[in-house]
Amino acid sequence: MFGIPTLAVLLMGQVTKAPPTSAPVLQVGVFSYGPDGKPQAAAYATTLDTESLQYIAGCEIGGGNRPVPDRATDAWRVSGKVETLTAEEAVVRIDWQRVRAARAGTTSPGGSIQLTLHPGDRVPLDSANPDPTPGCGSRRRS
C-alpha cells in the first residue's frame, strides 16, 4: 500500500509504453500524483469488459468488482469497450460515473468518452483532492 500525500488523484485512462515486442497495456483507474507531479500510487483495471469500481479511502486507493468500502471518500464506476488495441494506438470507449464524493453517495450524471490513445498518453476523466489522512506518510518505490 502506498501513502497518498495527495496533490491530485485522477480517474484516468492511459496506455503504457511497452517494449517493441509487447503490446501496450490499457489502464483505466485511479492514479495519485504527489506535489512534484510524480506518480505515487495507482489502482486500475486493464480491461473494460466488466464493470469495475475505483476508490480512494484514506491512505489507500483500490479497484475491482467488490463493493466500495464504507470508508471510501471518493469512488467511480467504470466500464466500456476496447475497439482496437495495437502497438501504435488504442481506441476505447470509457463509461464512468462518480458514485461517491467527499464521503457521501452521489447521483452525478455519468460520462462516456471515446478516446484514441497512443503509448504514453494519459487522459484525465475526473479528479478528487481528498484531505490528507493523519498517519499517511509518503513511501518511495524502489
The first five atom37 places (N, CA, C, CB, O) and aatype in JSON, in Angstrom:
{
  "aatype": [12, 13, 7, 9, 14, 16, 10, 0, 19, 10, 10, 12, 7, 5, 19, 16, 11, 0, 14, 14, 16, 15, 0, 14, 19, 10, 5, 19, 7, 19, 13, 15, 18, 7, 14, 3, 7, 11, 14, 5, 0, 0, 0, 18, 0, 16, 16, 10, 3, 16, 6, 15, 10, 5, 18, 9, 0, 7, 4, 6, 9, 7, 7, 7, 2, 1, 14, 19, 14, 3, 1, 0, 16, 3, 0, 17, 1, 19, 15, 7, 11, 19, 6, 16, 10, 16, 0, 6, 6, 0, 19, 19, 1, 9, 3, 17, 5, 1, 19, 1, 0, 0, 1, 0, 7, 16, 16, 15, 14, 7, 7, 15, 9, 5, 10, 16, 10, 8, 14, 7, 3, 1, 19, 14, 10, 3, 15, 0, 2, 14, 3, 14, 16, 14, 7, 4, 7, 15, 1, 1, 1, 15],
  "atom_mask": [
    [1, 1, 1, 1, 1],
    [1, 1, 1, 1, 1],
    [1, 1, 1, 0, 1],
    [1, 1, 1, 1, 1],
    [1, 1, 1, 1, 1],
    [1, 1, 1, 1, 1],
    [1, 1, 1, 1, 1],
    [1, 1, 1, 1, 1],
    [1, 1, 1, 1, 1],
    [1, 1, 1, 1, 1],
    [1, 1, 1, 1, 1],
    [1, 1, 1, 1, 1],
    [1, 1, 1, 0, 1],
    [1, 1, 1, 1, 1],
    [1, 1, 1, 1, 1],
    [1, 1, 1, 1, 1],
    [1, 1, 1, 1, 1],
    [1, 1, 1, 1, 1],
    [1, 1, 1, 1, 1],
    [1, 1, 1, 1, 1],
    [1, 1, 1, 1, 1],
    [1, 1, 1, 1, 1],
    [1, 1, 1, 1, 1],
    [1, 1, 1, 1, 1],
    [1, 1, 1, 1, 1],
    [1, 1, 1, 1, 1],
    [1, 1, 1, 1, 1],
    [1, 1, 1, 1, 1],
    [1, 1, 1, 0, 1],
    [1, 1, 1, 1, 1],
    [1, 1, 1, 1, 1],
    [1, 1, 1, 1, 1],
    [1, 1, 1, 1, 1],
    [1, 1, 1, 0, 1],
    [1, 1, 1, 1, 1],
    [1, 1, 1, 1, 1],
    [1, 1, 1, 0, 1],
    [1, 1, 1, 1, 1],
    [1, 1, 1, 1, 1],
    [1, 1, 1, 1, 1],
    [1, 1, 1, 1, 1],
    [1, 1, 1, 1, 1],
    [1, 1, 1, 1, 1],
    [1, 1, 1, 1, 1],
    [1, 1, 1, 1, 1],
    [1, 1, 1, 1, 1],
    [1, 1, 1, 1, 1],
    [1, 1, 1, 1, 1],
    [1, 1, 1, 1, 1],
    [1, 1, 1, 1, 1],
    [1, 1, 1, 1, 1],
    [1, 1, 1, 1, 1],
    [1, 1, 1, 1, 1],
    [1, 1, 1, 1, 1],
    [1, 1, 1, 1, 1],
    [1, 1, 1, 1, 1],
    [1, 1, 1, 1, 1],
    [1, 1, 1, 0, 1],
    [1, 1, 1, 1, 1],
    [1, 1, 1, 1, 1],
    [1, 1, 1, 1, 1],
    [1, 1, 1, 0, 1],
    [1, 1, 1, 0, 1],
    [1, 1, 1, 0, 1],
    [1, 1, 1, 1, 1],
    [1, 1, 1, 1, 1],
    [1, 1, 1, 1, 1],
    [1, 1, 1, 1, 1],
    [1, 1, 1, 1, 1],
    [1, 1, 1, 1, 1],
    [1, 1, 1, 1, 1],
    [1, 1, 1, 1, 1],
    [1, 1, 1, 1, 1],
    [1, 1, 1, 1, 1],
    [1, 1, 1, 1, 1],
    [1, 1, 1, 1, 1],
    [1, 1, 1, 1, 1],
    [1, 1, 1, 1, 1],
    [1, 1, 1, 1, 1],
    [1, 1, 1, 0, 1],
    [1, 1, 1, 1, 1],
    [1, 1, 1, 1, 1],
    [1, 1, 1, 1, 1],
    [1, 1, 1, 1, 1],
    [1, 1, 1, 1, 1],
    [1, 1, 1, 1, 1],
    [1, 1, 1, 1, 1],
    [1, 1, 1, 1, 1],
    [1, 1, 1, 1, 1],
    [1, 1, 1, 1, 1],
    [1, 1, 1, 1, 1],
    [1, 1, 1, 1, 1],
    [1, 1, 1, 1, 1],
    [1, 1, 1, 1, 1],
    [1, 1, 1, 1, 1],
    [1, 1, 1, 1, 1],
    [1, 1, 1, 1, 1],
    [1, 1, 1, 1, 1],
    [1, 1, 1, 1, 1],
    [1, 1, 1, 1, 1],
    [1, 1, 1, 1, 1],
    [1, 1, 1, 1, 1],
    [1, 1, 1, 1, 1],
    [1, 1, 1, 1, 1],
    [1, 1, 1, 0, 1],
    [1, 1, 1, 1, 1],
    [1, 1, 1, 1, 1],
    [1, 1, 1, 1, 1],
    [1, 1, 1, 1, 1],
    [1, 1, 1, 0, 1],
    [1, 1, 1, 0, 1],
    [1, 1, 1, 1, 1],
    [1, 1, 1, 1, 1],
    [1, 1, 1, 1, 1],
    [1, 1, 1, 1, 1],
    [1, 1, 1, 1, 1],
    [1, 1, 1, 1, 1],
    [1, 1, 1, 1, 1],
    [1, 1, 1, 1, 1],
    [1, 1, 1, 0, 1],
    [1, 1, 1, 1, 1],
    [1, 1, 1, 1, 1],
    [1, 1, 1, 1, 1],
    [1, 1, 1, 1, 1],
    [1, 1, 1, 1, 1],
    [1, 1, 1, 1, 1],
    [1, 1, 1, 1, 1],
    [1, 1, 1, 1, 1],
    [1, 1, 1, 1, 1],
    [1, 1, 1, 1, 1],
    [1, 1, 1, 1, 1],
    [1, 1, 1, 1, 1],
    [1, 1, 1, 1, 1],
    [1, 1, 1, 1, 1],
    [1, 1, 1, 0, 1],
    [1, 1, 1, 1, 1],
    [1, 1, 1, 0, 1],
    [1, 1, 1, 1, 1],
    [1, 1, 1, 1, 1],
    [1, 1, 1, 1, 1],
    [1, 1, 1, 1, 1],
    [1, 1, 1, 1, 1]
  ],
  "atom_positions": [
    [[0.83, -1.15, 0.0], [0.0, 0.0, 0.0], [0.89, 1.23, 0.0], [-0.95, -0.01, 1.2], [1.94, 1.23, 0.65]],
    [[0.51, 2.27, -0.69], [1.28, 3.48, -0.78], [0.53, 4.6, -0.08], [1.58, 3.85, -2.25], [-0.69, 4.69, -0.19]],
    [[1.24, 5.45, 0.61], [0.63, 6.62, 1.21], [0.28, 7.61, 0.12], [0.0, 0.0, 0.0], [0.87, 7.6, -0.96]],
    [[-0.69, 8.47, 0.39], [-1.12, 9.41, -0.62], [-1.0, 10.84, -0.08], [-2.58, 9.12, -1.06], [-1.95, 11.36, 0.49]],
    [[0.17, 11.47, -0.26], [0.27, 12.87, 0.09], [-0.32, 13.65, -1.07], [1.76, 13.3, 0.39], [0.4, 14.24, -1.87]],
    [[-1.61, 13.65, -1.16], [-2.32, 13.98, -2.38], [-2.22, 15.43, -2.79], [-3.73, 13.61, -2.24], [-2.56, 16.33, -2.02]],
    [[-1.77, 15.64, -3.99], [-1.96, 16.9, -4.66], [-3.13, 16.69, -5.61], [-0.66, 17.37, -5.42], [-4.03, 17.52, -5.7]],
    [[-3.1, 15.57, -6.31], [-4.2, 15.26, -7.23], [-4.38, 13.76, -7.32], [-3.94, 15.87, -8.63], [-3.41, 13.0, -7.38]],
    [[-5.62, 13.35, -7.33], [-5.95, 11.95, -7.6], [-6.88, 12.0, -8.79], [-6.61, 11.22, -6.34], [-7.9, 12.7, -8.76]],
    [[-6.55, 11.27, -9.83], [-7.29, 11.35, -11.08], [-7.89, 10.02, -11.46], [-6.4, 11.84, -12.18], [-7.25, 8.97, -11.34]],
    [[-9.14, 10.06, -11.93], [-9.69, 8.92, -12.65], [-9.21, 9.13, -14.08], [-11.3, 8.83, -12.54], [-9.49, 10.17, -14.68]],
    [[-8.49, 8.15, -14.62], [-7.8, 8.41, -15.87], [-7.72, 7.16, -16.74], [-6.42, 8.94, -15.59], [-7.68, 6.04, -16.24]],
    [[-7.7, 7.38, -18.03], [-7.42, 6.33, -19.0], [-6.04, 6.59, -19.57], [0.0, 0.0, 0.0], [-5.73, 7.73, -19.92]],
    [[-5.23, 5.56, -19.68], [-3.9, 5.74, -20.26], [-3.46, 4.45, -20.92], [-2.89, 6.18, -19.18], [-3.97, 3.37, -20.63]],
    [[-2.49, 4.58, -21.81], [-1.86, 3.42, -22.43], [-0.38, 3.49, -22.07], [-2.09, 3.39, -23.99], [0.27, 4.5, -22.33]],
    [[0.13, 2.42, -21.48], [1.53, 2.42, -21.07], [2.42, 2.09, -22.26], [1.76, 1.41, -19.94], [2.02, 1.39, -23.2]],
    [[3.63, 2.6, -22.2], [4.62, 2.28, -23.22], [5.05, 0.85, -23.0], [5.84, 3.25, -23.18], [5.17, 0.4, -21.86]],
    [[5.28, 0.14, -24.07], [5.66, -1.26, -23.97], [6.91, -1.5, -24.81], [4.51, -2.19, -24.42], [7.17, -0.78, -25.77]],
    [[7.69, -2.52, -24.44], [8.83, -2.87, -25.28], [8.35, -3.18, -26.7], [9.61, -4.08, -24.69], [7.2, -3.57, -26.89]],
    [[9.21, -3.01, -27.69], [8.79, -3.2, -29.08], [8.13, -4.54, -29.38], [9.97, -3.05, -29.97], [7.32, -4.63, -30.29]],
    [[8.47, -5.58, -28.62], [7.9, -6.89, -28.9], [6.61, -7.15, -28.12], [8.91, -7.97, -28.59], [6.01, -8.22, -28.27]],
    [[6.18, -6.21, -27.29], [4.99, -6.4, -26.47], [3.88, -5.44, -26.88], [5.32, -6.2, -24.99], [4.14, -4.35, -27.39]],
    [[2.65, -5.88, -26.66], [1.51, -4.99, -26.91], [1.39, -4.0, -25.76], [0.2, -5.8, -27.08], [1.71, -4.35, -24.62]],
    [[0.94, -2.78, -26.03], [0.73, -1.82, -24.94], [-0.41, -2.29, -24.03], [0.42, -0.42, -25.51], [-1.2, -3.16, -24.41]],
    [[-0.48, -1.72, -22.85], [-1.49, -2.11, -21.87], [-2.37, -0.9, -21.57], [-0.83, -2.65, -20.56], [-1.88, 0.17, -21.23]],
    [[-3.68, -1.1, -21.69], [-4.64, -0.07, -21.33], [-4.84, -0.1, -19.83], [-5.99, -0.28, -22.07], [-5.01, -1.17, -19.24]],
    [[-4.8, 1.08, -19.19], [-5.05, 1.19, -17.76], [-6.14, 2.24, -17.55], [-3.74, 1.56, -16.97], [-6.0, 3.38, -18.01]],
    [[-7.22, 1.86, -16.87], [-8.28, 2.8, -16.53], [-8.52, 2.67, -15.04], [-9.6, 2.53, -17.35], [-8.89, 1.6, -14.56]],
    [[-8.3, 3.76, -14.31], [-8.46, 3.68, -12.87], [-8.09, 4.95, -12.17], [0.0, 0.0, 0.0], [-8.17, 6.04, -12.74]],
    [[-7.66, 4.8, -10.91], [-7.33, 5.93, -10.06], [-5.81, 6.0, -9.96], [-7.99, 5.8, -8.65], [-5.14, 5.01, -9.65]],
    [[-5.26, 7.19, -10.21], [-3.83, 7.41, -10.17], [-3.56, 8.61, -9.27], [-3.25, 7.64, -11.61], [-4.2, 9.65, -9.41]],
    [[-2.61, 8.47, -8.35], [-2.28, 9.54, -7.41], [-0.93, 10.14, -7.79], [-2.26, 9.0, -5.95], [0.02, 9.42, -8.09]],
    [[-0.88, 11.47, -7.76], [0.35, 12.2, -8.08], [0.71, 13.1, -6.91], [0.19, 13.02, -9.38], [-0.16, 13.75, -6.34]],
    [[1.98, 13.15, -6.55], [2.46, 13.99, -5.47], [2.64, 15.43, -5.92], [0.0, 0.0, 0.0], [2.42, 15.75, -7.09]],
    [[3.03, 16.29, -5.0], [3.21, 17.71, -5.31], [4.23, 17.96, -6.43], [3.63, 18.44, -4.07], [4.16, 18.98, -7.11]],
    [[5.17, 17.03, -6.6], [6.17, 17.19, -7.66], [5.68, 16.66, -9.01], [7.45, 16.47, -7.27], [6.41, 16.71, -10.0]],
    [[4.43, 16.15, -9.05], [3.88, 15.64, -10.3], [4.23, 14.19, -10.6], [0.0, 0.0, 0.0], [3.79, 13.64, -11.61]],
    [[5.01, 13.58, -9.73], [5.41, 12.19, -9.95], [4.33, 11.24, -9.43], [6.75, 11.89, -9.26], [3.67, 11.55, -8.44]],
    [[4.15, 10.09, -10.1], [3.15, 9.12, -9.64], [3.48, 8.61, -8.25], [3.06, 7.95, -10.63], [4.64, 8.32, -7.93]],
    [[2.45, 8.49, -7.42], [2.6, 7.98, -6.06], [1.97, 6.6, -5.9], [1.99, 8.95, -5.06], [2.52, 5.74, -5.21]],
    [[0.82, 6.39, -6.54], [0.1, 5.12, -6.39], [-0.91, 5.0, -7.52], [-0.62, 5.04, -5.0], [-1.25, 5.98, -8.18]],
    [[-1.37, 3.77, -7.74], [-2.36, 3.54, -8.79], [-3.18, 2.3, -8.47], [-1.69, 3.39, -10.17], [-2.68, 1.35, -7.87]],
    [[-4.43, 2.33, -8.88], [-5.31, 1.17, -8.82], [-6.12, 1.23, -10.1], [-6.25, 1.16, -7.51], [-6.83, 2.21, -10.34]],
    [[-6.03, 0.21, -10.92], [-6.66, 0.29, -12.23], [-7.06, -1.07, -12.75], [-5.72, 0.96, -13.22], [-6.63, -2.11, -12.25]],
    [[-7.9, -1.02, -13.77], [-8.3, -2.22, -14.5], [-7.58, -2.19, -15.84], [-9.87, -2.3, -14.68], [-7.29, -1.11, -16.37]],
    [[-7.29, -3.35, -16.39], [-6.67, -3.41, -17.71], [-7.65, -3.94, -18.76], [-5.42, -4.3, -17.67], [-7.27, -4.19, -19.9]],
    [[-8.89, -4.09, -18.35], [-9.93, -4.48, -19.29], [-11.17, -3.66, -18.98], [-10.22, -6.02, -19.2], [-11.39, -3.26, -17.83]],
    [[-11.96, -3.41, -19.98], [-13.22, -2.7, -19.78], [-14.41, -3.63, -20.0], [-13.31, -1.5, -20.73], [-15.55, -3.18, -20.02]],
    [[-14.14, -4.93, -20.15], [-15.19, -5.91, -20.44], [-16.23, -6.01, -19.34], [-14.59, -7.26, -20.67], [-17.4, -6.27, -19.6]],
    [[-15.8, -5.8, -18.1], [-16.73, -5.86, -16.97], [-16.62, -4.56, -16.18], [-16.44, -7.1, -16.06], [-15.6, -3.88, -16.21]],
    [[-17.69, -4.23, -15.49], [-17.7, -3.02, -14.69], [-16.74, -3.15, -13.51], [-19.12, -2.72, -14.19], [-16.66, -4.21, -12.89]],
    [[-16.02, -2.09, -13.21], [-15.16, -2.08, -12.02], [-15.47, -0.83, -11.21], [-13.65, -2.13, -12.42], [-16.04, 0.14, -11.71]],
    [[-15.08, -0.88, -9.96], [-15.25, 0.26, -9.06], [-13.86, 0.69, -8.61], [-16.16, -0.11, -7.83], [-13.06, -0.14, -8.16]],
    [[-13.56, 1.96, -8.73], [-12.28, 2.52, -8.32], [-12.55, 3.48, -7.18], [-11.55, 3.25, -9.52], [-13.56, 4.2, -7.21]],
    [[-11.68, 3.52, -6.15], [-11.98, 4.36, -4.99], [-10.74, 4.89, -4.3], [-12.82, 3.59, -4.01], [-9.62, 4.4, -4.49]],
    [[-10.96, 5.91, -3.48], [-9.97, 6.48, -2.59], [-10.51, 6.31, -1.18], [-9.67, 8.01, -2.93], [-11.66, 6.66, -0.91]],
    [[-9.69, 5.77, -0.28], [-10.11, 5.56, 1.11], [-8.94, 5.87, 2.02], [-10.62, 4.09, 1.34], [-8.15, 4.98, 2.35]],
    [[-8.83, 7.11, 2.43], [-7.73, 7.5, 3.31], [-6.39, 7.3, 2.64], [0.0, 0.0, 0.0], [-6.12, 7.92, 1.61]],
    [[-5.56, 6.46, 3.2], [-4.21, 6.21, 2.67], [-4.21, 5.24, 1.5], [-3.32, 5.68, 3.76], [-3.18, 5.05, 0.85]],
    [[-5.32, 4.63, 1.22], [-5.33, 3.62, 0.16], [-6.22, 4.02, -1.0], [-5.77, 2.29, 0.72], [-7.18, 4.78, -0.86]],
    [[-5.87, 3.49, -2.14], [-6.74, 3.56, -3.3], [-6.91, 2.13, -3.77], [-6.16, 4.5, -4.44], [-6.05, 1.28, -3.54]],
    [[-8.01, 1.85, -4.42], [-8.25, 0.48, -4.84], [-9.23, 0.4, -5.98], [0.0, 0.0, 0.0], [-9.79, 1.4, -6.41]],
    [[-9.41, -0.8, -6.44], [-10.33, -1.03, -7.54], [-10.64, -2.49, -7.67], [0.0, 0.0, 0.0], [-9.93, -3.35, -7.15]],
    [[-11.7, -2.78, -8.37], [-12.1, -4.16, -8.6], [-13.6, -4.28, -8.72], [0.0, 0.0, 0.0], [-14.29, -3.3, -9.01]],
    [[-14.1, -5.49, -8.5], [-15.53, -5.72, -8.67], [-16.27, -5.86, -7.35], [-15.75, -6.96, -9.49], [-17.46, -6.18, -7.35]],
    [[-15.59, -5.63, -6.23], [-16.25, -5.68, -4.92], [-16.89, -4.33, -4.63], [-15.23, -6.06, -3.81], [-16.53, -3.32, -5.23]],
    [[-17.84, -4.31, -3.68], [-18.45, -3.03, -3.31], [-17.4, -2.05, -2.77], [-19.55, -3.25, -2.25], [-16.39, -2.46, -2.19]],
    [[-17.65, -0.78, -2.96], [-16.78, 0.27, -2.45], [-16.82, 0.24, -0.92], [-17.19, 1.67, -3.0], [-17.91, 0.2, -0.35]],
    [[-15.67, 0.25, -0.25], [-15.68, 0.22, 1.21], [-16.37, 1.46, 1.79], [-14.25, 0.11, 1.76], [-16.31, 2.54, 1.2]],
    [[-17.0, 1.3, 2.94], [-17.69, 2.41, 3.59], [-16.75, 3.58, 3.89], [-18.35, 1.94, 4.88], [-17.19, 4.73, 3.92]],
    [[-15.48, 3.3, 4.12], [-14.52, 4.34, 4.46], [-14.06, 5.16, 3.25], [-13.32, 3.72, 5.13], [-13.34, 6.14, 3.42]],
    [[-14.47, 4.78, 2.05], [-14.03, 5.49, 0.84], [-14.59, 6.91, 0.82], [-14.48, 4.73, -0.42], [-15.75, 7.14, 1.13]],
    [[-13.73, 7.85, 0.44], [-14.17, 9.24, 0.33], [-14.68, 9.56, -1.07], [-13.02, 10.18, 0.69], [-15.6, 10.36, -1.23]],
    [[-14.09, 8.93, -2.07], [-14.46, 9.18, -3.47], [-14.43, 7.84, -4.2], [-13.5, 10.23, -4.15], [-13.58, 6.99, -3.93]],
    [[-15.37, 7.66, -5.14], [-15.42, 6.4, -5.88], [-16.08, 6.6, -7.23], [-16.17, 5.32, -5.07], [-16.89, 7.51, -7.42]],
    [[-15.71, 5.73, -8.18], [-16.24, 5.79, -9.54], [-16.58, 4.38, -10.02], [-15.22, 6.45, -10.49], [-15.93, 3.4, -9.65]],
    [[-17.61, 4.29, -10.84], [-17.98, 3.06, -11.55], [-17.45, 3.24, -12.97], [-19.58, 2.8, -11.53], [-17.68, 4.27, -13.6]],
    [[-16.72, 2.23, -13.47], [-16.07, 2.33, -14.77], [-16.36, 1.08, -15.6], [-14.55, 2.52, -14.61], [-16.29, -0.04, -15.1]],
    [[-16.68, 1.29, -16.87], [-16.83, 0.19, -17.83], [-16.54, 0.76, -19.21], [-18.28, -0.45, -17.76], [-16.1, 1.91, -19.33]],
    [[-16.78, -0.01, -20.23], [-16.55, 0.49, -21.58], [-16.24, -0.63, -22.54], [0.0, 0.0, 0.0], [-16.61, -1.78, -22.34]],
    [[-15.53, -0.26, -23.6], [-15.2, -1.24, -24.63], [-13.91, -0.82, -25.32], [-16.34, -1.37, -25.67], [-13.71, 0.34, -25.65]],
    [[-13.04, -1.8, -25.52], [-11.83, -1.59, -26.31], [-12.18, -1.93, -27.76], [-10.62, -2.47, -25.78], [-12.48, -3.08, -28.08]],
    [[-12.14, -0.94, -28.62], [-12.43, -1.17, -30.05], [-11.22, -1.81, -30.72], [-12.8, 0.17, -30.77], [-11.35, -2.83, -31.4]],
    [[-10.04, -1.2, -30.52], [-8.8, -1.77, -31.05], [-7.67, -1.47, -30.08], [-8.47, -1.19, -32.47], [-7.69, -0.47, -29.37]],
    [[-6.69, -2.36, -30.05], [-5.5, -2.17, -29.22], [-4.33, -2.75, -29.99], [-5.66, -2.84, -27.81], [-4.18, -3.96, -30.1]],
    [[-3.49, -1.86, -30.51], [-2.31, -2.28, -31.26], [-1.08, -1.63, -30.63], [-2.43, -1.9, -32.78], [-1.21, -0.87, -29.67]],
    [[0.08, -1.93, -31.15], [1.31, -1.32, -30.64], [1.31, 0.19, -30.85], [2.53, -1.95, -31.32], [1.99, 0.91, -30.12]],
    [[0.56, 0.67, -31.85], [0.56, 2.1, -32.16], [-0.53, 2.89, -31.45], [0.4, 2.28, -33.63], [-0.33, 4.06, -31.12]],
    [[-1.7, 2.25, -31.21], [-2.79, 3.0, -30.58], [-3.88, 2.1, -30.02], [-3.39, 3.97, -31.57], [-4.01, 0.93, -30.39]],
    [[-4.64, 2.69, -29.12], [-5.82, 2.02, -28.56], [-7.01, 2.94, -28.81], [-5.65, 1.7, -27.02], [-6.94, 4.13, -28.52]],
    [[-8.08, 2.38, -29.34], [-9.33, 3.12, -29.49], [-10.29, 2.5, -28.49], [-9.88, 3.06, -30.98], [-10.64, 1.32, -28.59]],
    [[-10.74, 3.31, -27.53], [-11.56, 2.81, -26.44], [-12.74, 3.74, -26.17], [-10.72, 2.64, -25.17], [-12.67, 4.94, -26.42]],
    [[-13.81, 3.15, -25.67], [-14.93, 3.93, -25.14], [-14.94, 3.67, -23.64], [-16.33, 3.54, -25.81], [-15.0, 2.52, -23.2]],
    [[-14.87, 4.73, -22.86], [-14.87, 4.61, -21.41], [-16.15, 5.25, -20.88], [-13.6, 5.27, -20.78], [-16.43, 6.42, -21.13]],
    [[-16.93, 4.46, -20.13], [-18.13, 4.94, -19.47], [-17.8, 5.02, -17.98], [-19.38, 4.01, -19.74], [-17.29, 4.06, -17.41]],
    [[-18.09, 6.15, -17.36], [-17.76, 6.29, -15.95], [-18.8, 7.16, -15.25], [-16.36, 6.89, -15.77], [-19.46, 7.99, -15.86]],
    [[-18.9, 6.92, -13.95], [-19.81, 7.71, -13.12], [-19.23, 7.79, -11.72], [-21.25, 7.09, -13.11], [-18.82, 6.78, -11.15]],
    [[-19.22, 8.99, -11.17], [-18.8, 9.15, -9.77], [-19.95, 8.67, -8.92], [-18.41, 10.65, -9.44], [-21.09, 9.11, -9.09]],
    [[-19.66, 7.76, -7.99], [-20.69, 7.22, -7.12], [-20.51, 7.66, -5.66], [-20.7, 5.71, -7.2], [-21.38, 7.4, -4.82]],
    [[-19.39, 8.3, -5.36], [-19.18, 8.86, -4.02], [-18.27, 10.07, -4.16], [-18.57, 7.79, -3.04], [-17.29, 10.05, -4.91]],
    [[-18.62, 11.14, -3.43], [-17.81, 12.35, -3.41], [-17.78, 12.89, -1.99], [-18.37, 13.42, -4.4], [-18.83, 13.04, -1.36]],
    [[-16.6, 13.17, -1.48], [-16.44, 13.72, -0.12], [-17.2, 12.89, 0.92], [-16.92, 15.17, -0.07], [-17.89, 13.44, 1.78]],
    [[-17.08, 11.58, 0.82], [-17.67, 10.61, 1.77], [-19.19, 10.43, 1.63], [-17.37, 11.03, 3.18], [-19.78, 9.72, 2.43]],
    [[-19.82, 11.04, 0.66], [-21.27, 10.91, 0.5], [-21.59, 10.28, -0.85], [-21.95, 12.29, 0.63], [-20.92, 10.53, -1.84]],
    [[-22.64, 9.45, -0.86], [-23.1, 8.9, -2.13], [-23.55, 10.05, -3.02], [0.0, 0.0, 0.0], [-23.99, 11.09, -2.53]],
    [[-23.44, 9.87, -4.3], [-23.83, 10.91, -5.23], [-24.58, 10.31, -6.4], [-22.6, 11.68, -5.72], [-24.41, 9.14, -6.73]],
    [[-25.4, 11.1, -7.0], [-26.14, 10.66, -8.2], [-25.71, 11.5, -9.39], [-27.68, 10.78, -7.98], [-26.51, 11.8, -10.27]],
    [[-24.43, 11.87, -9.42], [-23.95, 12.69, -10.51], [-24.12, 11.95, -11.83], [-22.47, 13.07, -10.29], [-24.01, 10.73, -11.89]],
    [[-24.38, 12.71, -12.89], [-24.53, 12.05, -14.2], [-23.22, 11.39, -14.61], [-24.97, 13.06, -15.27], [-22.14, 11.85, -14.25]],
    [[-23.33, 10.33, -15.35], [-22.16, 9.63, -15.83], [-21.59, 10.31, -17.05], [0.0, 0.0, 0.0], [-22.18, 11.25, -17.6]],
    [[-20.45, 9.85, -17.45], [-19.81, 10.35, -18.65], [-19.43, 9.2, -19.55], [0.0, 0.0, 0.0], [-19.24, 8.07, -19.09]],
    [[-19.33, 9.48, -20.81], [-18.88, 8.48, -21.78], [-18.0, 9.22, -22.78], [-20.1, 7.75, -22.48], [-18.36, 10.29, -23.28]],
    [[-16.87, 8.63, -23.07], [-15.94, 9.28, -23.99], [-15.26, 8.23, -24.85], [-14.9, 10.12, -23.22], [-14.91, 7.15, -24.36]],
    [[-15.09, 8.54, -26.11], [-14.31, 7.67, -27.0], [-12.96, 8.33, -27.16], [-15.01, 7.45, -28.39], [-12.86, 9.51, -27.48]],
    [[-11.91, 7.55, -26.92], [-10.55, 8.06, -26.98], [-9.7, 7.25, -27.94], [-9.92, 8.04, -25.59], [-9.88, 6.04, -28.09]],
    [[-8.78, 7.93, -28.59], [-7.72, 7.28, -29.34], [-6.44, 7.6, -28.58], [-7.65, 7.76, -30.86], [-5.98, 8.74, -28.58]],
    [[-5.89, 6.6, -27.93], [-4.71, 6.77, -27.09], [-3.5, 6.15, -27.76], [-4.93, 6.14, -25.7], [-3.58, 5.1, -28.4]],
    [[-2.37, 6.82, -27.59], [-1.1, 6.3, -28.09], [-0.22, 5.99, -26.88], [-0.39, 7.33, -29.05], [-0.43, 6.56, -25.81]],
    [[0.76, 5.09, -27.02], [1.61, 4.74, -25.88], [2.12, 5.99, -25.17], [2.79, 3.87, -26.33], [2.69, 6.9, -25.79]],
    [[1.91, 6.02, -23.85], [2.34, 7.15, -23.04], [1.26, 8.2, -22.83], [0.0, 0.0, 0.0], [1.41, 9.06, -21.96]],
    [[0.17, 8.16, -23.62], [-0.91, 9.13, -23.45], [-1.62, 8.91, -22.12], [-1.92, 9.03, -24.61], [-1.79, 7.77, -21.67]],
    [[-2.03, 10.0, -21.49], [-2.83, 9.97, -20.27], [-3.96, 10.97, -20.44], [-1.97, 10.3, -19.0], [-3.72, 12.12, -20.79]],
    [[-5.19, 10.53, -20.18], [-6.35, 11.41, -20.33], [-7.13, 11.42, -19.03], [-7.25, 10.96, -21.52], [-7.77, 10.42, -18.69]],
    [[-7.1, 12.53, -18.28], [-7.9, 12.63, -17.05], [-9.39, 12.67, -17.37], [-7.5, 13.88, -16.24], [-9.81, 13.35, -18.3]],
    [[-10.18, 11.93, -16.59], [-11.63, 11.91, -16.74], [-12.32, 12.67, -15.61], [-12.13, 10.47, -16.79], [-13.37, 13.28, -15.82]],
    [[-11.74, 12.64, -14.42], [-12.29, 13.33, -13.25], [-11.16, 13.43, -12.24], [-13.54, 12.57, -12.66], [-10.13, 12.78, -12.39]],
    [[-11.34, 14.24, -11.21], [-10.3, 14.36, -10.2], [-10.91, 14.52, -8.82], [-9.37, 15.53, -10.5], [-12.08, 14.86, -8.68]],
    [[-10.09, 14.28, -7.81], [-10.5, 14.46, -6.41], [-9.29, 14.94, -5.65], [-11.07, 13.13, -5.79], [-8.16, 14.6, -5.98]],
    [[-9.53, 15.73, -4.64], [-8.47, 16.23, -3.78], [-8.85, 15.96, -2.34], [-8.2, 17.74, -4.01], [-9.19, 16.89, -1.6]],
    [[-8.81, 14.68, -1.92], [-9.2, 14.37, -0.55], [-8.22, 14.98, 0.45], [-9.28, 12.85, -0.35], [-7.04, 15.16, 0.15]],
    [[-8.73, 15.28, 1.65], [-7.88, 15.79, 2.71], [-6.85, 14.72, 3.07], [-8.71, 16.2, 3.96], [-7.17, 13.53, 3.08]],
    [[-5.61, 15.14, 3.36], [-4.62, 14.16, 3.79], [-5.08, 13.47, 5.08], [-3.23, 14.83, 4.0], [-5.66, 14.11, 5.95]],
    [[-4.83, 12.21, 5.17], [-5.21, 11.44, 6.34], [-4.03, 11.4, 7.31], [-5.66, 10.0, 5.95], [-2.92, 11.07, 6.9]],
    [[-4.25, 11.73, 8.61], [-3.15, 11.64, 9.57], [-2.54, 10.25, 9.55], [-3.65, 11.99, 10.99], [-3.25, 9.24, 9.46]],
    [[-1.23, 10.19, 9.64], [-0.54, 8.91, 9.66], [-0.21, 8.37, 8.29], [0.0, 0.0, 0.0], [0.41, 7.31, 8.17]],
    [[-0.61, 9.08, 7.25], [-0.28, 8.63, 5.89], [1.0, 9.31, 5.45], [-1.45, 8.94, 4.88], [0.97, 10.44, 4.96]],
    [[2.09, 8.65, 5.62], [3.35, 9.2, 5.13], [3.57, 8.72, 3.72], [0.0, 0.0, 0.0], [3.11, 7.65, 3.34]],
    [[4.26, 9.52, 2.95], [4.54, 9.07, 1.59], [5.61, 7.99, 1.66], [5.0, 10.25, 0.69], [6.48, 8.02, 2.52]],
    [[5.52, 7.05, 0.77], [6.5, 5.96, 0.69], [7.11, 6.0, -0.7], [5.86, 4.56, 0.98], [6.43, 6.31, -1.68]],
    [[8.35, 5.69, -0.76], [9.04, 5.72, -2.04], [9.07, 4.32, -2.63], [10.48, 6.28, -1.89], [9.28, 3.33, -1.92]],
    [[8.86, 4.25, -3.94], [9.02, 2.98, -4.63], [10.46, 2.87, -5.08], [8.05, 2.85, -5.83], [11.05, 3.86, -5.49]],
    [[11.02, 1.67, -5.01], [12.4, 1.49, -5.47], [12.39, 0.9, -6.86], [13.19, 0.59, -4.52], [13.45, 0.67, -7.44]]
  ]
}
